[in-house]
Amino acid sequence: MSSIPSPTREFQVVSRIVEYLKGASNVISSRDWTLRRSAERFASFTKFGNVAVHSTVKNRSAKVTVYVGSDAVSQKKLNPQQTEIMSNLPRTLAAIEEYVKRAPIVRVNRTMGNNGEFSPNCNIFVSIQRPEMIRLAYMTWSTLFPVIPDGEPKQYIVYIPEWQEGERQILVFPEISSTIVLGTDYYGESKKGFLRMAMWNAKQKGMLGLHAGSKILRAKGTDGRIRKYGMLIFGMSGTGKTTHICHSHGLNDKDEGIEILQDDVVFLKKDGSAYGSERGFYLKTEGLDSVTQPIIYKAATSRDAIFENVMIDYEGNLYFEDDTLTSNGRGIMMREDLGPYISNSINLPPIDAMDGLVVAFITRRHTVVPLAARLTPEQAAATFMLGESIETSAGDPKRAGESIREVGTNPFIIGDKSYEGNWFYDFVKRHEDKVRCYQLNTGGLGEIIENQPNGVKVLKRKVQRIEIPEMSAIIRGIARDRNKWNKDKYWNLEVPAFVEGMDLSKYHVENFYDVDNIVNQVSDLRSERVEYIEKFTALDKAIIKAAEMM
């Protein structure tokens, strides 16, 4: 990996800003109950006794996020907005340096992770020129762990929500572990700001930061013996990662069960262990249901949970299906409220300490992609690189439903993406005898979208959705090793031929399309994949070949 470059003028200004804020008289360090009490003054209370807050900006601002530094971190292509941000950067930083000397600011210091090797010390400085912005500090405090003073590396976020209208921007300086957030009051910029920097820092230490959750499965095999598996679930925001991390999958026979470790980002080591990151789980509340998601529902309705941009009435009733405010309603739930399913540690043990590791890539498609597939190491690495899904309201509400690709289902990668794909492939090959990889489609089949003359896209056929209990049956069968797999007729993949407790006939692709249509869709999607993956010239050729053949 690249070394840290010599300090540039921009680095010097940002470092000066951070150093000033550490000891400035206009900065108040706040902690514990005082933050909650202050945040409650500007929040509503739900019928469960927890707080609900609302932001003006309802999702992340990826289009105005820039990475500043050496060639190792800087984006290779900039959109017009990012180009303008970079051209104005010296002026912007000068204005920030003066502004933070006058604004009232609150500082929160917490720790990400809970281990002796990699536990970043996280500092956020939030301007409370608008006093209600104290909620951003409170939400950050809630999500991370108590401070470990000697935690490394030190990370800093300077958050100015009230920055000039029309000049929203997120300035990321990975090589000095600093981020400046301007003109947005969406909490996700704080959460992902620290995680993004941590993933970059972890990579410098030989680990791989993954946009994935982790858990432990204890399942009874066909021979009646209980086996213990680690599990990593990859997925774009809003596609079901937290849902399936925080689900028992019906593993309720004697001595079976799950332990929930982490739901969003982990740092994978070459021995298969993975350090967790956060205390709070950040869930999309759309469709939150006490029957199909009992573990999440109980934690999300505890007193310490926080709802963000969820519809609430004057009596404190919550309406998870009401998207009047946004389709990106969110909630922070504390891992301590996940009941008996929570583990004592947020860290996944090494592979050799378990019977194996299950890796699942969640995609969300509604056409001809199989509901599940068992992957070879090469196919798994190709799936990692393709990162296929659809856009959700968590990323860009205007593009929700559109096909997207993100390497590692991770929009927060800094630096060379081929390096990450090669690292992952090497990892799976090294542990091929104990790592099993799968793709899981949490969408459905049967979608046909037609473009109307006015440019509006219209869904012409009802989709056969893959519901949470059915996907849980597939995962349960993987854990118990009871699913049966056959070669698919259209894809070079092994797909389920039998899943205990599930009617697979509902998901036969011929139920929705004629054969010519299926062949054309498969051919088109395969061509798109090849075109995409061949852009990564430093990628192991075995991965590219697998993508061409899948």
Order of alpha helices (4+ residues) and beta strands (2+ residues): alpha-beta-alpha-beta-beta-beta-alpha-alpha-beta-beta-alpha-beta-beta-beta-alpha-beta-beta-beta-alpha-beta-beta-beta-beta-alpha-beta-beta-beta-beta-beta-beta-alpha-beta-beta-alpha-beta-beta-beta-beta-beta-alpha-beta-beta-alpha-alpha
